[in-house]
């Protein structure tokens, strides 16, 4: 008699939609669903690009008032899981309880205090409470952090739960970058934005210019341009943000003629990467930064700040540089180093090799091993009957 597949609930608010975290869940889950050991059910509020190998179940989410959004989604998941027979619950979102939690961010109070530098709103307090409830749920047996940086921040805030944490980096598919004609991309994209073939183009990509440190990058670029005015150094900015504000900032730095704003690139982002010479992102904080891995897949050396989780993949001077974002002179020095093709081109090859070693298949297999350990391990706790409650939906969804 054939062994039945394990029934896995994968929890995420949005599946297959734009965003680094959403892409992570999509790529991982599609591969796990193709594994005959698992039957994957996605519990989501919205999804796109559904495949035949994944079953979808719509979870309710209240959009307004905002402080109810996460709570209502968690409540909907709670009820659904209680009524269905899952072998394992893997959540990518803060909910009341699960067996396995992939942590795409840092503890929410730290994010508000240290990154956003704001006071906790009602929404933030509710989210923080749900997060705390999940971390201290007795049935939670494994936490997957997307970087060592995320793990460190988690240890700082939840030291008692630190034995549960292991790091699983996101993956990347290098094939789309290999199938495209790089020279054709350089001609087309550069022509579109008024960039010369001989220009050295820095690519910046991000959906929040402030958090991703575009201001720090502009300050460093201004210094590099002043030091090497003959270099043809240009900055191509892709993504979403207050473009007028940063155009004025570029003007203040004296580099307005050297900066191009491309806006949000809906499709074929690989072409933009292939048109550039190097990638830079000096984020105030980024749990991982999938764009860094995408840049490496396009054979771009990277310059990133110490507060980008993808620093785990950077070998100093081999495939990129990790810098102090506030030291504009030091960042400018690294950019100037990469103006030399004899330095840049070997680093470009090493960057591609780094990306090629980070496949989604590898990430999926590591996650599958975590599934098997939880399903078969002696410390298994049935999430359907938590130790501190007689039913899944009792005592675990109150604030």
Steps between C-alpha positions, in 0.01 A plus 500: 500500500644837397581741778267800496630851450524725803236772495673837545329834564708790365380832640566831323270801444595545132635223279683550172466879499773762462747527787809326633319313776216394271748377240682300767180323607392434142830353381539287811144370517478412131806278539379342823162431337678310223653270762286184534563500874282809544150619415515879523200716586548877485290699745497854360283806454621567143696305243609501138668253263335196662643165404327166487728357767386739775154517658382849596267601782387861543545648846300800615686823570352830619666787319370783719566592772859395435567364849247224430666381177758262647272393785210417266727304267649305792151433636383371162801268476441380856144395423588337170784294646280392788245360254751321273744220555848638424815314592704819524435876493776713343437871529673789326282748689445584865206288612398352834665160467687275261758223491748691285548875451709651220607840626525743207555800724624578850292520820245768424571727800866514392395592146286788624755625753833450322417519129191717466591694816137556593275439795293183510153560356196289588568297185861445608399392850248249367754360254766478770262315732406246234869448421581444866213255534632299204860493625396374844242254373618161636429322170743720304802278439707675235562856382668560165676836468592624152840632612744504789409867549135406555608223737715743704213744538270217599748382765515853641124519547402138568809341663297217654390378156844517338555119490212472252663717231692397191591704191361414156599750232271576206591349166528631147448362152794611285359363174294809402817707513696249295242481221502873425748677273692732734628726223151546358373593848778751546419667169124508553483602867785749481356663191161529671649693793762702317798300624810452286655165424820615673325613821552302819146447628412436863160335542282571803172308537251533782137572583580741785773750415541613862531157660723379215741789559487684170608819679818331626576368153457841339735659755767238427450523125543878511839451666601234246399725210700787648806276535462342155315750277620324185355162601152538349351373825120487491226383736186323375224498763227238461204473734247702694555810709473878511679564171473879519660504845796295381533696177537810715749314717704403193495863392627603843786252471581630152430167329157561347639439149642165615184349654213335310168400658337203324198459728350158572607239244202268461646225280839391377698643792787272392564738209569787739747299705682388184528861380690607815860456612458474877227502763481709816251509787582670830186404689429625847382145558416209273437155644648345186460702180411263218602768250863443605478137394328603177785741429755225559307273263550771237876496570505832683743564786307644795560779750265461796474629853571299814129503575403296192449131577647395166838595648514127584579436132757775446868408507684828540684600186399178323136552400427833665549722801318547831523861617395744770224691325572817702865517387453663160874521434546126558201413281629732228835325522338162437309640204822647360668160535227347285553758226802293399388223259799287600362492854130502417486219244652221718270610783207483258581136421528421871166669566333276243660191656365604840148533361524170313576324829183644660227310319136487601531122486758515777278727711203268443697190599621667820141591583384148413756362744355729766153366418616140534676571829186655646269232364713214624689648794446387860422856611205528265204692650166467326390855412139390486503434877744750653633422849340809653157459344255226419417643157692682229283811521485533877726739682728572207333781316433761763673831545 
